[in-house]
Amino acid sequence: MATETPKPELHEYAGGWITERKGTGIPGFLKLAYPIIGVAMLTYLMIFMNGEIHHSTRGSLVQQLNAVTGNANGFMYAIGAMIAIYLIILMVFLFKKPGHEE
């Protein structure tokens, strides 16, 4: 007599590239790591938007280059807005009640 072991129900994402057991939640460290990394990216973008202009040796060169070439502040703010929108969507996904599509 063969004893059957119950197979865990797996849920597939991305056409089978990612699988998880049904009922598995997002680990706490990922719920914390993803937003921290996103906020760090947004902060880095805003601080160094026009280059490292406050550096002791090359800051003046970067400022001269910026004076000649102009800036792309509008574009960088658009990228920052996309990062912020992504972070909002990510936070909603991370903290909503888990459920699977059937």
Secondary structure, 3 states (H helix, E strand, C coil): CCCCCCCCCEEEEHHHCEEEECCCCCCHHHHHHHHHHHHHHHHHHHHCCCCCCCCCCCHHHHHHHHHHHCCCHHHHHHHHHHHHHHHHHHHHHHHCCCCCCC
